[in-house]
């Protein structure tokens, strides 16, 4: 997870309280079992959300490659954010879990 630090402490959310959207992804069904699992990503994400006091109100987990466009859960997450972009903060274990191609 990307963290911004200020004097050794995680950054706090802006004055406007945001809701967290959790997103975890593995590239394939095989990686879901053998790689850095979705439950492991979720655990780290939830720990971070507690540290910065952002309640995770939505979570999207999927096993699909990010090399091509058209991931089901990712598209659902983006649709939710577009309804009210100032309301949400997206929380991920690493940014490469969200995107690997320029259009995303």
TORVO-353136 format. One record per atom (N, C-alpha, C): residue in three letters; x, y, z; atom name. Coordinates in pm, 1 decimal, m for minus. Layout:
{res->ALA&u->X&v->Y&w->Z&atom->CA};
...
***
This chain:
{res->UNK&u->82.8&v->m117.1&w->0.0&atom->N};
{res->UNK&u->0.0&v->0.0&w->0.0&atom->CA};
{res->UNK&u->87.2&v->123.4&w->0.0&atom->C};
{res->UNK&u->48.4&v->216.1&w->m77.4&atom->N};
{res->UNK&u->123.4&v->340.4&w->m81.8&atom->CA};
{res->UNK&u->87.8&v->423.5&w->40.1&atom->C};
{res->UNK&u->187.6&v->467.1&w->110.4&atom->N};
{res->UNK&u->165.8&v->549.0&w->228.4&atom->CA};
{res->UNK&u->243.1&v->678.7&w->214.8&atom->C};
{res->UNK&u->179.4&v->785.8&w->250.2&atom->N};
{res->UNK&u->249.1&v->913.4&w->256.6&atom->CA};
{res->UNK&u->282.8&v->936.6&w->402.7&atom->C};
{res->UNK&u->406.3&v->971.3&w->428.4&atom->N};
{res->UNK&u->449.5&v->990.1&w->565.4&atom->CA};
{res->UNK&u->473.8&v->1136.1&w->596.0&atom->C};
{res->UNK&u->441.7&v->1171.2&w->717.6&atom->N};
{res->UNK&u->469.1&v->1304.0&w->766.7&atom->CA};
{res->UNK&u->529.0&v->1285.6&w->905.2&atom->C};
{res->UNK&u->656.6&v->1312.2&w->914.9&atom->N};
{res->UNK&u->729.5&v->1294.5&w->1040.8&atom->CA};
{res->UNK&u->714.4&v->1153.3&w->1096.7&atom->C};
{res->UNK&u->726.0&v->1054.2&w->1007.1&atom->N};
{res->UNK&u->726.1&v->915.2&w->1050.4&atom->CA};
{res->UNK&u->590.6&v->853.3&w->1075.9&atom->C};
{res->UNK&u->482.5&v->925.3&w->1049.8&atom->N};
{res->UNK&u->348.4&v->872.0&w->1074.2&atom->CA};
{res->UNK&u->270.6&v->864.8&w->943.8&atom->C};
{res->UNK&u->178.8&v->766.5&w->931.2&atom->N};
{res->UNK&u->96.2&v->760.9&w->810.5&atom->CA};
{res->UNK&u->12.3&v->887.1&w->799.2&atom->C};
{res->UNK&u->m9.5&v->929.4&w->677.4&atom->N};
{res->UNK&u->m92.9&v->1047.2&w->653.9&atom->CA};
{res->UNK&u->m235.5&v->1018.0&w->697.8&atom->C};
{res->UNK&u->m303.2&v->1118.7&w->747.6&atom->N};
{res->UNK&u->m442.9&v->1102.8&w->785.2&atom->CA};
{res->UNK&u->m530.1&v->1150.1&w->670.8&atom->C};
{res->UNK&u->m653.2&v->1100.9&w->662.5&atom->N};
{res->UNK&u->m741.1&v->1143.4&w->554.9&atom->CA};
{res->UNK&u->m768.7&v->1293.6&w->564.1&atom->C};
{res->UNK&u->m814.1&v->1351.0&w->455.6&atom->N};
{res->UNK&u->m847.2&v->1492.3&w->454.0&atom->CA};
{res->UNK&u->m963.5&v->1519.3&w->547.7&atom->C};
{res->UNK&u->m995.9&v->1646.2&w->566.2&atom->N};
{res->UNK&u->m1102.9&v->1685.6&w->657.2&atom->CA};
{res->UNK&u->m1235.5&v->1617.9&w->621.4&atom->C};
{res->UNK&u->m1258.6&v->1595.4&w->494.6&atom->N};
{res->UNK&u->m1378.8&v->1525.4&w->452.2&atom->CA};
{res->UNK&u->m1357.7&v->1376.4&w->475.2&atom->C};
{res->UNK&u->m1444.6&v->1317.5&w->554.6&atom->N};
{res->UNK&u->m1430.4&v->1175.7&w->584.9&atom->CA};
{res->UNK&u->m1465.2&v->1093.4&w->462.0&atom->C};
{res->UNK&u->m1374.2&v->1007.8&w->422.5&atom->N};
{res->UNK&u->m1396.3&v->923.1&w->305.6&atom->CA};
{res->UNK&u->m1426.2&v->780.6&w->348.1&atom->C};
{res->UNK&u->m1495.0&v->712.3&w->259.9&atom->N};
{res->UNK&u->m1518.5&v->569.1&w->276.4&atom->CA};
{res->UNK&u->m1414.2&v->496.7&w->194.4&atom->C};
{res->UNK&u->m1370.1&v->383.4&w->245.0&atom->N};
{res->UNK&u->m1271.8&v->305.0&w->173.3&atom->CA};
{res->UNK&u->m1335.3&v->203.6&w->79.9&atom->C};
{res->UNK&u->m1273.0&v->189.6&w->m35.2&atom->N};
{res->UNK&u->m1307.9&v->81.9&w->m127.1&atom->CA};
{res->UNK&u->m1184.5&v->m7.1&w->m134.1&atom->C};
{res->UNK&u->m1197.7&v->m130.2&w->m93.2&atom->N};
{res->UNK&u->m1086.7&v->m223.9&w->m97.8&atom->CA};
{res->UNK&u->m1085.6&v->m297.8&w->m230.3&atom->C};
{res->UNK&u->m966.5&v->m314.1&w->m286.0&atom->N};
{res->UNK&u->m953.0&v->m389.5&w->m410.3&atom->CA};
{res->UNK&u->m833.2&v->m482.3&w->m398.7&atom->C};
{res->UNK&u->m857.0&v->m610.4&w->m422.1&atom->N};
{res->UNK&u->m751.3&v->m711.3&w->m420.9&atom->CA};
{res->UNK&u->m761.2&v->m791.5&w->m549.4&atom->C};
{res->UNK&u->m643.7&v->m822.9&w->m605.9&atom->N};
{res->UNK&u->m643.4&v->m895.7&w->m732.6&atom->CA};
{res->UNK&u->m521.6&v->m986.2&w->m741.3&atom->C};
{res->UNK&u->m544.9&v->m1101.3&w->m799.2&atom->N};
{res->UNK&u->m436.3&v->m1189.4&w->m841.6&atom->CA};
{res->UNK&u->m453.4&v->m1206.6&w->m991.8&atom->C};
{res->UNK&u->m345.8&v->m1239.0&w->m1060.2&atom->N};
{res->UNK&u->m348.3&v->m1241.9&w->m1206.7&atom->CA};
{res->UNK&u->m416.3&v->m1363.4&w->m1267.2&atom->C};
{res->UNK&u->m427.8&v->m1470.3&w->m1190.4&atom->N};
{res->UNK&u->m486.7&v->m1592.5&w->m1245.4&atom->CA};
{res->UNK&u->m542.8&v->m1678.4&w->m1132.7&atom->C};
{res->UNK&u->m620.8&v->m1776.5&w->m1169.8&atom->N};
{res->UNK&u->m675.7&v->m1870.1&w->m1070.3&atom->CA};
{res->UNK&u->m562.9&v->m1946.5&w->m1000.8&atom->C};
{res->UNK&u->m457.3&v->m1979.9&w->m1076.4&atom->N};
{res->UNK&u->m343.2&v->m2051.0&w->m1018.7&atom->CA};
{res->UNK&u->m272.7&v->m1963.6&w->m914.2&atom->C};
{res->UNK&u->m255.7&v->m1837.1&w->m947.5&atom->N};
{res->UNK&u->m188.6&v->m1745.4&w->m855.6&atom->CA};
{res->UNK&u->m273.0&v->m1722.6&w->m730.2&atom->C};
{res->UNK&u->m402.8&v->m1738.4&w->m744.7&atom->N};
{res->UNK&u->m492.7&v->m1723.2&w->m630.6&atom->CA};
{res->UNK&u->m456.3&v->m1823.3&w->m520.3&atom->C};
{res->UNK&u->m409.9&v->m1940.8&w->m562.4&atom->N};
{res->UNK&u->m373.5&v->m2045.7&w->m467.4&atom->CA};
{res->UNK&u->m226.4&v->m2042.0&w->m428.5&atom->C};
{res->UNK&u->m138.5&v->m2002.7&w->m521.2&atom->N};
{res->UNK&u->5.4&v->m2012.7&w->m499.3&atom->CA};
{res->UNK&u->76.2&v->m1879.6&w->m476.0&atom->C};
{res->UNK&u->19.8&v->m1769.9&w->m524.7&atom->N};
{res->UNK&u->86.4&v->m1640.2&w->m515.4&atom->CA};
{res->UNK&u->52.5&v->m1567.7&w->m386.8&atom->C};
{res->UNK&u->63.5&v->m1434.8&w->m391.0&atom->N};
{res->UNK&u->26.9&v->m1351.5&w->m277.0&atom->CA};
{res->UNK&u->m124.4&v->m1343.7&w->m275.5&atom->C};
{res->UNK&u->m187.3&v->m1424.5&w->m194.1&atom->N};
{res->UNK&u->m330.6&v->m1448.5&w->m199.8&atom->CA};
{res->UNK&u->m416.0&v->m1325.2&w->m172.4&atom->C};
{res->UNK&u->m538.5&v->m1334.0&w->m216.4&atom->N};
{res->UNK&u->m636.0&v->m1228.0&w->m189.9&atom->CA};
{res->UNK&u->m656.2&v->m1210.1&w->m39.4&atom->C};
{res->UNK&u->m672.1&v->m1318.3&w->39.7&atom->N};
{res->UNK&u->m685.6&v->m1297.9&w->184.0&atom->CA};
{res->UNK&u->m564.4&v->m1225.5&w->246.7&atom->C};
{res->UNK&u->m444.1&v->m1254.2&w->198.4&atom->N};
{res->UNK&u->m325.5&v->m1185.0&w->250.9&atom->CA};
{res->UNK&u->m330.0&v->m1036.7&w->214.2&atom->C};
{res->UNK&u->m369.8&v->m1005.0&w->91.0&atom->N};
{res->UNK&u->m383.3&v->m865.2&w->49.8&atom->CA};
{res->UNK&u->m490.7&v->m795.0&w->132.8&atom->C};
{res->UNK&u->m602.3&v->m863.3&w->155.0&atom->N};
{res->UNK&u->m711.5&v->m804.9&w->232.9&atom->CA};
{res->UNK&u->m668.0&v->m775.0&w->376.0&atom->C};
{res->UNK&u->m592.2&v->m864.5&w->434.3&atom->N};
{res->UNK&u->m545.3&v->m844.5&w->571.9&atom->CA};
{res->UNK&u->m458.8&v->m718.8&w->582.0&atom->C};
{res->UNK&u->m363.5&v->m702.6&w->492.1&atom->N};
{res->UNK&u->m278.2&v->m583.1&w->493.5&atom->CA};
{res->UNK&u->m360.1&v->m456.2&w->469.4&atom->C};
{res->UNK&u->m453.0&v->m464.1&w->377.1&atom->N};
{res->UNK&u->m537.6&v->m349.2&w->346.0&atom->CA};
{res->UNK&u->m621.9&v->m309.0&w->466.1&atom->C};
{res->UNK&u->m680.7&v->m406.3&w->534.3&atom->N};
{res->UNK&u->m764.0&v->m377.6&w->651.1&atom->CA};
{res->UNK&u->m681.5&v->m317.9&w->765.4&atom->C};
{res->UNK&u->m560.4&v->m367.4&w->785.3&atom->N};
{res->UNK&u->m472.6&v->m310.9&w->888.2&atom->CA};
{res->UNK&u->m443.5&v->m163.9&w->858.5&atom->C};
{res->UNK&u->m413.5&v->m133.8&w->732.4&atom->N};
{res->UNK&u->m386.0&v->3.8&w->693.7&atom->CA};
{res->UNK&u->m509.5&v->91.5&w->712.9&atom->C};
{res->UNK&u->m626.1&v->40.5&w->673.4&atom->N};
{res->UNK&u->m750.7&v->117.0&w->687.8&atom->CA};
{res->UNK&u->m775.3&v->152.7&w->834.3&atom->C};
{res->UNK&u->m746.9&v->61.3&w->924.9&atom->N};
{res->UNK&u->m761.3&v->90.3&w->1068.0&atom->CA};
{res->UNK&u->m662.5&v->198.1&w->1112.1&atom->C};
{res->UNK&u->m538.7&v->188.5&w->1064.0&atom->N};
{res->UNK&u->m435.7&v->286.6&w->1101.4&atom->CA};
{res->UNK&u->m474.4&v->428.4&w->1063.0&atom->C};
{res->UNK&u->m534.7&v->445.3&w->948.4&atom->N};
{res->UNK&u->m568.7&v->579.1&w->900.0&atom->CA};
{res->UNK&u->m717.2&v->612.6&w->919.5&atom->C};
{res->UNK&u->m788.2&v->526.1&w->989.7&atom->N};
{res->UNK&u->m929.2&v->548.8&w->1024.1&atom->CA};
{res->UNK&u->m1018.9&v->571.4&w->902.7&atom->C};
{res->UNK&u->m1003.7&v->485.9&w->803.6&atom->N};
{res->UNK&u->m1092.8&v->488.9&w->687.4&atom->CA};
{res->UNK&u->m1174.1&v->360.3&w->689.4&atom->C};
{res->UNK&u->m1305.2&v->371.2&w->710.9&atom->N};
{res->UNK&u->m1387.3&v->249.8&w->710.4&atom->CA};
{res->UNK&u->m1401.3&v->194.3&w->568.3&atom->C};
{res->UNK&u->m1377.3&v->65.9&w->552.5&atom->N};
{res->UNK&u->m1392.3&v->2.0&w->421.3&atom->CA};
{res->UNK&u->m1538.2&v->m40.9&w->408.7&atom->C};
{res->UNK&u->m1610.1&v->27.2&w->320.3&atom->N};
{res->UNK&u->m1753.0&v->0.8&w->303.5&atom->CA};
{res->UNK&u->m1783.2&v->m87.0&w->182.3&atom->C};
{res->UNK&u->m1685.9&v->m99.5&w->91.8&atom->N};
{res->UNK&u->m1701.4&v->m183.9&w->m26.7&atom->CA};
{res->UNK&u->m1569.1&v->m256.7&w->m50.4&atom->C};
{res->UNK&u->m1578.1&v->m380.3&w->m95.7&atom->N};
{res->UNK&u->m1456.8&v->m456.2&w->m127.1&atom->CA};
{res->UNK&u->m1479.0&v->m534.8&w->m256.2&atom->C};
{res->UNK&u->m1376.8&v->m534.6&w->m338.6&atom->N};
{res->UNK&u->m1380.9&v->m604.1&w->m466.3&atom->CA};
{res->UNK&u->m1258.2&v->m693.4&w->m476.5&atom->C};
{res->UNK&u->m1280.5&v->m821.9&w->m494.2&atom->N};
{res->UNK&u->m1172.7&v->m919.7&w->m508.5&atom->CA};
{res->UNK&u->m1190.0&v->m991.3&w->m641.9&atom->C};
{res->UNK&u->m1079.0&v->m1010.1&w->m713.5&atom->N};
{res->UNK&u->m1089.8&v->m1084.9&w->m838.9&atom->CA};
{res->UNK&u->m958.5&v->m1150.3&w->m877.1&atom->C};
{res->UNK&u->m974.3&v->m1254.5&w->m959.1&atom->N};
{res->UNK&u->m859.2&v->m1327.5&w->m1013.1&atom->CA};
{res->UNK&u->m861.4&v->m1311.4&w->m1164.6&atom->C};
{res->UNK&u->m805.3&v->m1200.9&w->m1211.1&atom->N};
{res->UNK&u->m798.8&v->m1171.4&w->m1354.5&atom->CA};
{res->UNK&u->m673.1&v->m1092.6&w->m1383.5&atom->C};
{res->UNK&u->m620.8&v->m1106.5&w->m1501.3&atom->N};
{res->UNK&u->m503.3&v->m1030.4&w->m1540.9&atom->CA};
{res->UNK&u->m539.8&v->m883.8&w->m1561.5&atom->C};
{res->UNK&u->m444.1&v->m795.7&w->m1535.4&atom->N};
{res->UNK&u->m465.1&v->m652.2&w->m1558.4&atom->CA};
{res->UNK&u->m402.8&v->m608.7&w->m1690.2&atom->C};
{res->UNK&u->m350.0&v->m703.7&w->m1766.6&atom->N};
{res->UNK&u->m287.0&v->m669.2&w->m1894.5&atom->CA};
{res->UNK&u->m388.0&v->m626.0&w->m1999.1&atom->C};
{res->UNK&u->m510.4&v->m674.2&w->m1984.9&atom->N};
{res->UNK&u->m612.6&v->m637.2&w->m2082.3&atom->CA};
{res->UNK&u->m726.1&v->m563.8&w->m2011.8&atom->C};
{res->UNK&u->m800.4&v->m490.0&w->m2088.5&atom->N};
{res->UNK&u->m911.9&v->m413.5&w->m2035.6&atom->CA};
{res->UNK&u->m1032.4&v->m504.7&w->m2016.6&atom->C};
{res->UNK&u->m1118.0&v->m470.0&w->m1920.5&atom->N};
{res->UNK&u->m1242.7&v->m543.0&w->m1906.1&atom->CA};
{res->UNK&u->m1249.9&v->m637.7&w->m1787.6&atom->C};
{res->UNK&u->m1193.0&v->m600.2&w->m1674.7&atom->N};
{res->UNK&u->m1206.3&v->m682.1&w->m1553.9&atom->CA};
{res->UNK&u->m1339.5&v->m650.6&w->m1486.3&atom->C};
{res->UNK&u->m1416.1&v->m753.0&w->m1456.1&atom->N};
{res->UNK&u->m1551.5&v->m737.3&w->m1403.5&atom->CA};
{res->UNK&u->m1556.8&v->m656.2&w->m1274.4&atom->C};
{res->UNK&u->m1486.6&v->m700.1&w->m1172.6&atom->N};
{res->UNK&u->m1491.1&v->m633.1&w->m1042.0&atom->CA};
{res->UNK&u->m1428.3&v->m493.6&w->m1049.4&atom->C};
{res->UNK&u->m1320.9&v->m480.5&w->m1124.4&atom->N};
{res->UNK&u->m1256.4&v->m350.9&w->m1141.9&atom->CA};
{res->UNK&u->m1355.2&v->m252.0&w->m1204.6&atom->C};
{res->UNK&u->m1425.0&v->m295.4&w->m1308.7&atom->N};
{res->UNK&u->m1522.7&v->m209.6&w->m1375.2&atom->CA};
{res->UNK&u->m1637.1&v->m171.1&w->m1280.9&atom->C};
{res->UNK&u->m1679.1&v->m263.3&w->m1195.4&atom->N};
{res->UNK&u->m1783.1&v->m232.9&w->m1096.6&atom->CA};
{res->UNK&u->m1733.1&v->m128.0&w->m997.2&atom->C};
{res->UNK&u->m1607.6&v->m142.6&w->m954.9&atom->N};
{res->UNK&u->m1548.4&v->m46.9&w->m861.7&atom->CA};
{res->UNK&u->m1542.3&v->92.7&w->m925.0&atom->C};
{res->UNK&u->m1497.6&v->101.1&w->m1048.2&atom->N};
{res->UNK&u->m1487.8&v->229.9&w->m1117.6&atom->CA};
{res->UNK&u->m1626.4&v->293.9&w->m1133.0&atom->C};
{res->UNK&u->m1727.3&v->215.2&w->m1164.1&atom->N};
{res->UNK&u->m1863.8&v->267.2&w->m1176.7&atom->CA};
{res->UNK&u->m1911.0&v->327.2&w->m1044.0&atom->C};
{res->UNK&u->m1880.2&v->261.1&w->m934.3&atom->N};
{res->UNK&u->m1916.5&v->311.9&w->m801.9&atom->CA};
{res->UNK&u->m1845.0&v->443.8&w->m772.9&atom->C};
{res->UNK&u->m1717.3&v->450.3&w->m801.9&atom->N};
{res->UNK&u->m1639.3&v->571.8&w->m776.8&atom->CA};
{res->UNK&u->m1691.9&v->687.3&w->m861.8&atom->C};
{res->UNK&u->m1725.7&v->661.4&w->m984.9&atom->N};
{res->UNK&u->m1773.5&v->768.1&w->m1074.8&atom->CA};
{res->UNK&u->m1902.3&v->833.2&w->m1025.0&atom->C};
{res->UNK&u->m1981.3&v->761.5&w->m948.2&atom->N};
{res->UNK&u->m2104.8&v->818.6&w->m894.2&atom->CA};
{res->UNK&u->m2076.6&v->928.7&w->m792.7&atom->C};
{res->UNK&u->m1966.7&v->915.5&w->m719.9&atom->N};
{res->UNK&u->m1933.5&v->1011.7&w->m614.8&atom->CA};
{res->UNK&u->m1783.6&v->1005.2&w->m584.1&atom->C};
{res->UNK&u->m1698.7&v->1056.2&w->m674.5&atom->N};
{res->UNK&u->m1553.8&v->1040.0&w->m659.9&atom->CA};
{res->UNK&u->m1494.5&v->1100.8&w->m533.4&atom->C};
{res->UNK&u->m1551.4&v->1207.7&w->m483.7&atom->N};
{res->UNK&u->m1496.9&v->1270.3&w->m363.2&atom->CA};
{res->UNK&u->m1528.8&v->1191.3&w->m236.4&atom->C};
{res->UNK&u->m1614.7&v->1095.3&w->m247.1&atom->N};
{res->UNK&u->m1659.8&v->1017.2&w->m131.5&atom->CA};
{res->UNK&u->m1565.7&v->901.5&w->m96.6&atom->C};
{res->UNK&u->m1491.8&v->849.9&w->m196.3&atom->N};
{res->UNK&u->m1418.7&v->725.3&w->m177.3&atom->CA};
{res->UNK&u->m1267.4&v->739.4&w->m184.6&atom->C};
{res->UNK&u->m1201.2&v->653.8&w->m109.7&atom->N};
{res->UNK&u->m1056.9&v->634.4&w->m118.7&atom->CA};
{res->UNK&u->m1035.4&v->487.6&w->m153.0&atom->C};
{res->UNK&u->m956.8&v->460.0&w->m255.4&atom->N};
{res->UNK&u->m931.7&v->321.6&w->m296.1&atom->CA};
{res->UNK&u->m809.1&v->271.8&w->m221.2&atom->C};
{res->UNK&u->m824.0&v->158.7&w->m155.1&atom->N};
{res->UNK&u->m716.4&v->98.5&w->m77.3&atom->CA};
{res->UNK&u->m674.8&v->m33.0&w->m141.1&atom->C};
{res->UNK&u->m546.1&v->m44.6&w->m171.7&atom->N};
{res->UNK&u->m491.3&v->m165.6&w->m232.2&atom->CA};
{res->UNK&u->m358.9&v->m199.0&w->m165.3&atom->C};
{res->UNK&u->m318.0&v->m324.7&w->m177.4&atom->N};
{res->UNK&u->m190.4&v->m366.8&w->m119.8&atom->CA};
{res->UNK&u->m74.9&v->m304.2&w->m195.7&atom->C};
{res->UNK&u->m83.6&v->m301.2&w->m328.8&atom->N};
{res->UNK&u->16.5&v->m238.0&w->m415.9&atom->CA};
{res->UNK&u->m56.2&v->m181.9&w->m536.7&atom->C};
{res->UNK&u->m2.5&v->m75.0&w->m593.3&atom->N};
{res->UNK&u->m70.4&v->m14.8&w->m707.5&atom->CA};
{res->UNK&u->m78.4&v->m108.6&w->m827.4&atom->C};
{res->UNK&u->13.8&v->m202.8&w->m839.8&atom->N};
{res->UNK&u->5.6&v->m293.3&w->m954.9&atom->CA};
{res->UNK&u->m112.0&v->m390.4&w->m944.2&atom->C};
{res->UNK&u->m178.9&v->m393.0&w->m832.1&atom->N};
{res->UNK&u->m301.2&v->m472.0&w->m818.6&atom->CA};
{res->UNK&u->m415.6&v->m404.1&w->m891.4&atom->C};
{res->UNK&u->m408.0&v->m272.4&w->m908.8&atom->N};
{res->UNK&u->m514.4&v->m198.5&w->m975.9&atom->CA};
{res->UNK&u->m494.3&v->m196.1&w->m1126.3&atom->C};
{res->UNK&u->m374.7&v->m161.2&w->m1170.6&atom->N};
{res->UNK&u->m355.4&v->m140.6&w->m1313.8&atom->CA};
{res->UNK&u->m222.0&v->m194.7&w->m1362.7&atom->C};
{res->UNK&u->m220.1&v->m229.7&w->m1489.1&atom->N};
{res->UNK&u->m98.5&v->m269.7&w->m1559.1&atom->CA};
{res->UNK&u->m99.4&v->m216.4&w->m1700.9&atom->C};
{res->UNK&u->m210.0&v->m152.1&w->m1738.8&atom->N};
{res->UNK&u->m216.8&v->m97.1&w->m1873.6&atom->CA};
{res->UNK&u->m261.2&v->48.9&w->m1865.3&atom->C};
{res->UNK&u->m219.5&v->127.1&w->m1961.5&atom->N};
{res->UNK&u->m241.8&v->271.0&w->m1959.7&atom->CA};
{res->UNK&u->m388.8&v->313.5&w->m1952.0&atom->C};
{res->UNK&u->m480.1&v->250.9&w->m2027.5&atom->N};
{res->UNK&u->m621.5&v->295.3&w->m2020.4&atom->CA};
{res->UNK&u->m682.0&v->286.0&w->m1880.3&atom->C};
{res->UNK&u->m641.8&v->187.4&w->m1802.7&atom->N};
{res->UNK&u->m694.6&v->175.7&w->m1665.9&atom->CA};
{res->UNK&u->m652.0&v->294.4&w->m1582.4&atom->C};
***
